[in-house]
Amino acid sequence: MNSAASVRKLTVRHRRTTALDAVDLAFGTGVHGLLGPNGAGKTSLIRVLATVAPPTSGRVELLGGDVSAPAHRTAVRRRLGYLPQEFGYYPGFTVREFVAYVAWLKEMPRAAASAAVEGAVARVGLTDRIDAKIRTLSGGMVRRVGIAQAIVNDPDLLLLDEPTAGLDPEQRVDFRALLRELGRDATVIVSTHLVEDVAAACTEVTLIGAGRVAYRGTPHALAALGEEAGAEDFGDNPIERGYAVALRRHRSGAAPTTSGWSVTR
Ligand SMILES: Nc1ncnc2c1ncn2[C@@H]1O[C@H](COP(=O)(O)OP(=O)(O)OP(=O)(O)O)[C@@H](O)[C@H]1O
């Protein structure tokens, strides 16, 4: 299977902290949930995949080529979408102006851009606020503007760092439906702390623990792990319990648990 994104022996260090430690991973078409405790390395991975942070060492291949080559990196940036954990925007821009600005940064043809902007804003349910200044929107609406700018170019690789933070329950449900739709054709990687996001929208889960892959498998298989004997006290639902079991095994030094899917494809 061709992977839109793969990393081999990826190490990321921030001064003396090793955020990712020689990680091998590959992601193909579908929705991939990235789970892990605070500080596990999820954002560090997403930033490398978004080409905003260089790896300390290791190989990163995106959309068919090595991104250490500047020309390929530029080509990749036009075809990816990225919502950072802390998303910077211009509060004086309207929603339309801001999403159009990102379309321009991605060098989208001018003729296609204005319909793409309206389409992306409609997909996040903000059509009625498209000409409102971003500073007048609620926090959840601003998050939705962030999702709109990430999908305006119909990306082949979509990277979303905690996209559901700040969304109300109804918006989260709509957003998960959007994720499923996007994951039919694109490779979507979503970091989240909400196991409901994973259960409802993801085709595959990657659990990162202290800079390494602790688990890889389907949400169903992770839930099955949580049904095993002894896991009753670890969480409120099977996926939460599976998450706890996989992390404990990982911390005790076991090799990554995988079920059905291999760690590197
Ligand atoms: N700019 C930085 N300078 C120093 N250390 C950093 C920096 N960015 C991240 N780290 C450290 O690297 C490790 C991984 O952080 P990262 O943000 O990738 O984790 P995360 O899984 O995204 O966490 P969270 O769930 O809290 O967002 C942590 O120990 C963090 O403190």
The ligand as an ORCA input file, in Angstrom:
! r2SCAN-3c Opt
* xyz 0 1
  N       9.658     24.062     22.120
  C       9.938     23.170     23.052
  N      10.980     23.337     23.906
  C      11.273     22.415     24.857
  N      10.575     21.258     25.027
  C       9.531     21.049     24.227
  C       9.146     21.987     23.204
  N       8.056     21.482     22.543
  C       7.771     20.309     23.140
  N       8.641     20.040     24.136
  C       8.676     18.829     24.983
  O       8.653     17.696     24.113
  C       7.814     16.664     24.628
  C       6.716     16.329     23.613
  O       5.837     17.456     23.483
  P       4.612     17.459     22.456
  O       4.073     18.851     22.469
  O       5.047     16.892     21.159
  O       3.589     16.456     23.178
  P       2.024     16.201     22.936
  O       1.848     14.717     22.900
  O       1.547     16.954     21.762
  O       1.392     16.791     24.276
  P      -0.085     17.437     24.583
  O      -1.055     16.308     24.609
  O       0.129     18.035     25.939
  O      -0.356     18.454     23.514
  C       7.296     17.191     25.967
  O       8.153     16.705     26.964
  C       7.436     18.699     25.850
  O       7.629     19.285     27.122
*
